[in-house]
Amino acid sequence: MTSKDERQLESTKIASWLRDAILDGARAPGSRLIERDLAAEFGVSRVPVRDALKVLDAEGLVELRPHTWAVVREFTDADLADLDEVRAVLEPLAFRLAAERHRRDGLARLRQALDREESSARIGDEIVSRRAAADFHETVTELAENRLLSDMMRGIGSRLRWALSQYDDLEYISGEHVELFEAIERRDGDRAAELAATHLESSRRERIAHVEAVRTGAIRTQQASHRA
């Protein structure tokens, strides 16, 4: 393996770790990601760290600052309204096509994601439940078997995962996913699309409630050990 390949592998691992930390709430919006500190933390030079931050900047999760550091992005109301508008078009289509086109192995993967989400929701494991919920949505896009749709959803993938992590009623969201799964399993495209639109509105309300709870201190994020 060449030094270039090694650097790319290192940057990929760092980007993956930071992405999860941001999406799981361990790195809070507005917190700094300082190149030299991250390089020391991962035991690498600053070059793969810089490359990883560029990847996350392209995904919309961080905002780069000149030379030495980045900031975890704080999504504005306008950012989230834009995302909701795009999701309102793409997600009902994805669920409709998944219902009409899914294969048995794909449906099994969707069931596995749903099982993880439900079981972790019941015991209050927020991180696993939210990750599984995001996996559920990504698997639906795979089942739709539309390359252009997949490319478009991949373009908003990290922002979508962030939005899907902004809720507190784990069992309610997993319950809506159960209904969506059942519509897909029955190959009822109309019902799947209708439920997807309803689910988007539920997710939006849950997200607003979550953000307000964080703002007022009713719940706390997990960034205590990662403060800038």
C-alpha positions in Angstrom: 0.0 0.0 0.0 1.4 3.4 -1.0 1.6 6.3 1.4 -1.2 8.0 -0.5 -3.4 4.9 -0.1 -2.6 4.9 3.6 -3.5 8.5 4.0 -6.8 8.0 2.2 -7.6 5.1 4.4 -6.8 7.1 7.5 -8.9 10.1 6.3 -11.8 7.7 5.6 -11.7 6.2 9.1 -11.4 9.7 10.7 -14.3 11.0 8.6 -16.4 8.0 9.6 -15.7 8.4 13.3 -16.4 12.1 13.3 -19.5 11.7 11.3 -20.9 9.2 13.8 -19.8 11.5 16.7 -21.7 14.4 15.1 -24.8 12.4 14.2 -24.9 10.7 17.6 -24.7 14.0 19.4 -21.2 13.5 20.9 -19.9 16.5 18.9 -22.5 19.3 19.4 -23.4 22.0 16.9 -21.0 24.9 17.1 -18.2 22.9 18.7 -14.7 23.2 17.2 -12.8 20.5 15.5 -9.2 21.5 15.7 -6.8 19.7 13.4 -3.8 19.4 15.7 -6.0 18.1 18.5 -7.7 15.5 16.3 -4.3 14.5 14.8 -3.0 13.8 18.3 -6.2 12.0 19.3 -6.0 9.6 16.3 -2.2 9.4 16.3 -1.8 10.7 12.7 -0.5 13.7 10.9 -2.8 16.7 10.3 -3.1 15.9 6.5 -5.6 13.0 6.8 -7.5 15.0 9.4 -7.7 17.9 7.0 -8.9 15.6 4.3 -11.6 14.1 6.5 -12.9 17.6 7.5 -13.1 18.4 3.8 -15.3 15.4 3.3 -17.6 16.4 6.1 -17.7 19.9 4.8 -18.9 18.6 1.5 -21.6 16.6 3.3 -22.8 19.7 5.1 -22.0 18.5 8.6 -19.1 20.9 9.3 -18.0 24.4 8.2 -14.3 24.9 7.5 -12.4 27.8 9.0 -9.1 28.9 7.5 -6.0 26.8 8.2 -6.5 25.0 11.5 -10.0 24.1 12.5 -13.7 23.5 11.6 -17.0 23.9 13.4 -19.8 21.4 13.6 -22.6 22.9 11.6 -25.6 24.5 13.3 -28.6 23.9 11.0 -30.8 26.9 10.7 -34.6 26.8 10.3 -34.1 27.6 6.6 -31.7 24.7 6.2 -34.2 22.3 7.7 -37.1 23.8 5.7 -35.1 23.2 2.5 -34.4 19.6 3.6 -38.0 19.0 4.4 -39.1 20.2 1.0 -36.7 17.9 -0.8 -37.6 14.9 1.4 -41.3 15.6 0.7 -40.7 14.9 -3.0 -38.1 12.1 -2.8 -39.2 10.0 0.1 -42.8 9.2 -0.9 -41.4 8.2 -4.3 -38.7 6.0 -2.6 -41.3 4.2 -0.5 -43.6 3.7 -3.4 -41.0 2.2 -5.6 -39.7 0.1 -2.7 -43.2 -1.4 -2.3 -43.5 -2.1 -6.0 -40.0 -3.4 -6.7 -38.6 -4.9 -3.6 -36.9 -8.3 -3.6 -37.1 -10.9 -0.9 -33.5 -10.4 0.3 -34.0 -6.6 0.4 -37.2 -7.0 2.4 -35.2 -9.2 4.9 -32.6 -6.4 5.3 -35.3 -3.9 5.9 -36.9 -6.2 8.5 -33.5 -6.5 10.3 -33.1 -2.7 10.5 -36.6 -2.4 11.8 -36.0 -5.2 14.4 -32.9 -3.4 15.7 -34.8 -0.1 15.8 -37.7 -1.6 17.7 -35.7 -3.6 20.2 -33.4 -0.7 21.1 -36.3 1.7 21.3 -38.0 -0.5 23.9 -34.9 -0.4 26.1 -34.3 3.3 25.5 -31.0 2.9 23.6 -31.2 6.2 21.6 -28.0 5.8 19.6 -28.7 2.3 18.3 -32.4 3.1 17.7 -31.7 6.2 15.7 -28.9 4.6 13.7 -31.3 1.7 12.8 -34.0 4.2 11.8 -31.6 5.8 9.4 -30.6 2.4 8.1 -34.3 1.7 7.5 -34.6 4.8 5.3 -31.4 4.0 3.4 -32.5 0.4 2.8 -35.8 1.7 1.4 -33.9 3.7 -1.1 -31.9 0.6 -2.1 -35.1 -1.4 -2.5 -36.5 1.3 -4.9 -33.9 0.3 -7.5 -33.6 3.7 -9.1 -30.0 4.8 -9.6 -30.8 8.5 -10.0 -33.0 8.5 -6.9 -30.2 6.8 -5.0 -27.7 9.4 -6.2 -30.0 12.2 -5.1 -30.6 10.6 -1.7 -26.9 10.0 -1.2 -26.3 13.7 -1.8 -28.4 14.6 1.2 -27.5 11.4 3.1 -25.6 13.0 6.1 -28.0 15.8 6.5 -30.9 13.3 6.4 -29.2 11.2 9.0 -28.8 14.2 11.2 -32.5 15.1 10.8 -33.5 11.6 11.6 -31.5 11.7 14.9 -33.5 14.7 16.1 -36.3 13.1 18.0 -37.0 11.7 21.5 -40.0 9.4 21.2 -38.2 6.4 19.9 -41.1 4.0 20.1 -43.5 6.3 18.2 -41.1 6.7 15.3 -40.4 2.9 15.2 -44.2 2.3 15.2 -44.6 4.4 12.1 -41.7 2.4 10.5 -43.7 -0.8 11.3 -46.6 0.6 9.3 -44.4 1.6 6.4 -42.7 -1.9 6.4 -46.1 -3.6 6.3 -47.2 -1.4 3.3 -44.0 -2.3 1.5 -44.3 -6.0 2.3 -47.9 -5.9 0.8 -46.5 -4.1 -2.3 -49.0 -1.4 -1.7 -47.3 1.5 -3.3 -50.1 4.1 -2.8 -50.3 3.3 0.9 -46.5 3.4 1.3 -46.3 6.8 -0.3 -49.2 8.1 1.8 -47.6 6.9 5.0 -44.2 8.3 4.0 -45.7 11.8 3.7 -47.4 11.4 7.1 -44.1 10.1 8.6 -42.2 13.1 7.3 -44.6 15.5 9.1 -44.4 13.4 12.3 -40.6 13.5 12.1 -40.7 17.3 11.6 -42.8 17.8 14.7 -40.6 15.5 16.7 -37.5 17.3 15.5 -38.9 20.7 16.5 -39.8 19.3 20.0 -36.4 17.8 20.4 -34.6 21.1 19.4 -36.8 23.0 21.8 -36.1 20.5 24.6 -32.3 20.9 24.1 -32.6 24.7 23.9 -34.5 24.9 27.2 -32.3 22.3 28.9 -35.1 19.8 29.3 -32.7 17.3 27.8 -28.9 17.4 27.4 -26.8 16.4 24.5 -23.8 14.1 24.9 -21.0 16.5 24.2 -19.7 16.9 27.7 -16.5 15.0 27.1 -15.9 16.8 23.7 -16.3 20.4 24.6 -14.1 22.8 22.6 
